[in-house]
Amino acid sequence: MRITLTEFVTLDGVSQGPGSPDEDTSDGFTRGGWLVPHIDGAFVQRVSDWLDLADGLLLGRRTYEAFARDWPKITDPADPFTGRMNALPKYVVSNTLAEGTWHPTTVLKGDPVRTVAELKTRPGRELQIHGSARLGEALLAAGLIDTLRLVVAPTVLRTGRRLLTGPGTPSGLRLVHHEATPTGLLLLEYATTGQASTGEYQGVTDFLGTPP
């Protein structure tokens, strides 16, 4: 299976608490819910299209426990995500969680990189990480992420936990899809390309070529 990572971020890179003020108040964060004012039909459709590609969800413990608490309670038959989120196989990376409550769930114990690498060899389409930024960061640094999907909100918070700030090998990315929604969300999809490359600027003709 391919592993995809989907994250919601602000323009200054904050990924903490996009969905509600009390979603994640760790470290005294008080500015949660910043994505909600920008949600529109184009966003919902694109995220639904992404979810159509999933054969499973891969989550860290904190995100799993929040999802397991909230998704089974959504009963609106018109909700475009609930049925699929609840039915998909869930894999939670944790050495402290004894068993899952959001069925069907498999708890992956041991070294996360090793256990996920083994899971990645199984047949299927996408194993999707939603949120779980620490897990996603570790797997990206280990070269296990195939696709990175970012939803960038037109908001600057100046506080909160940033995305992809930990140590590790720099990652190269190639943009494969982009669009902007009417409310200003940027939906960006990148394929990973291995280690990030560098260069030295010598002049614009290096990029345009010498005129004939």
N, C-alpha and C positions, 0 to 999 in steps of 0.2 A: 504494500500500500504506500501511496504517497502521503507525506505528512504536511499539512497546511497549518499556518498560524494566522489567526485573525485577531486584530487588536484595534481598539478604539483609542485615539490619541488626540490631544489638543495641539495647537500650533507650536507650543513650547514643550511638547513631548510628554505631557502628563497622561498616564493611562489609568490612574486610580479613580474608582468610583464613578464611572460614566452614567450609570442608570438611575441613581436616586441619592438624596442627601445622606441616607444612612447605609448605603451599600457597603462602604469601606471607610470607616472613620479612624483607622489605625494611624498612629503618629500624630493625632490631633487634626486630621484632615477634615475640613468643614465645607468644601466646595464641590461635593458630589452632585451628580445629576446634570452635568454640563452638556452631555450629548442630547438629552431629551428635547430641548427647544428646537433642535435642527432635524429631528426625525421627520421624514416625508415619504411619500409613496415610492419614489425612485430608490431611496435607501432600502425600504422594506423589500422591494422586488429584487434588488441585487443580492441582499443577504439571503433571501429565500432561494435564489438561484444557486448561491454557493452551498447552502445546506442540502440542496438536491444532490450534490456530488458526494455526500458523506456516506461512508459505510460504518462509521463509528466516531465517537467523541473521545478525545484524550485530554484529561484534566488533572490539574494539581489538586491537592486535598482541599484547600480553602475554597477554590472556585467550585469544586465538586459539591461540597457541603452547602454552599449558597444555592447552587442550581437544584440540588436534591430537595432543598427546603421549599423552593419557590415554584419550579416548573410543574410539579404534580398538582399544585393548587389552582392552576389556570384552567378554567372550565369553559371558556368562550369557544364555541365550535367554529367561529369565524377566524380565530387566531391562526395566522399562517405558519407558525412554528411549533406550537405545543405538541401536536400529535407526533411529529417526527422527532423532536427532542426527547420526548418520553420513550419512544419506541426504539431508538437507535442503541446499539451496544455502547456501554460506557466503560472506559478504562481509566482508573484513577491511580496516579503515581503517588504512593505513600508507604512509609514504613511505620506509621502510627495508627492508621485506620485498619480496624480488624476486618470489617466487611462493609459492603455498600448497602444503602437503603433505597437507592433509585435504580430499579431493575430495568434491564439486565446490566449488572455491574461486575467488572473484574478488577480486583485490587492488584496492582503491580508493585511488588516489594523488591528490595535490593537496590542496586545502582541504577538510577533512572536512565542514564545513557545506554547501558547494556540492555536493560529490559525493553526499552523502546526500540532499540536497534533490532532486537529479535522480533518484536511485534511488527515492525516495518517490513519484514521479509514475507509476511503472510499475503495471500492474494486479496485483491480488492481495489477500490478506487482511492478515496481519500479518508485518512484518519485526521479529524479536524480538532485543533486546539482553539478554544474560544476563551479569551481572557488568559488566566494562568500564566501571567507574564514571566514569572521566575522560571517556570518549567520551559516556556517557549524560548527564553533567553539561553538557558543551558543547552537546549537541543539545537538551537541555531549555531551556537559556538562549537558544538560537536559535529556540525555538518549534517544533521539529520532532518532539517527542515527543507522541503522542496519548494514551497510557495509561501510567500508572506503577503497577507492582505491587510491593508491599513485603511481605516475610516478616520479621516482627519477632520476634526471639528474646527470651525472658525472662531476659536476661543483661546485666550491666553490666561492661564490661571496663576502663574508665577509661584505656585507651591504645589506639593503633591509628589507622589512617586513617579519617576520618569521611566520610560520604556527603554530597554536595551542599553543599560548603563554599566553592566558588570564587565569583568575582565574576560578575555578570550581573544581568539583570532579574529581580525577584522573580516567581515563578510561582504562579498560582492553580490550585487543584485542587478537584474535586468527587468525593466518595466515592460510588462506584457499587456496591461490594460489600465485605462484611466478614464474617469468620468467625474463630472461635478453634478450634484443634485441641485434642484431649485433653491434649497435653503442654504447652500454653500458648503455642504459636505464634499470632501474629495475622497473618492473611492479608488484606491491604488492597489494594483496587483503586481507583485514582483516574483520572478523566478530566481532562485539562488544560483550563483555561478561559481561558488568556491571562495577562495580567499580574495579579498578586495585588492585591486591593483592600484599602483600609484604612478605618477609621471611628473615631468618637469615642463613647465610652460616655456616655449621657445619663441612664440609669436603666432599670430593668427593664421599665417600661411601653413603652419603645420596641420591645421584642421581643414582649411579650405583648398589647399593645394596651390601650386604655382600657376598663375594665369598663363594661357597659351600665348 
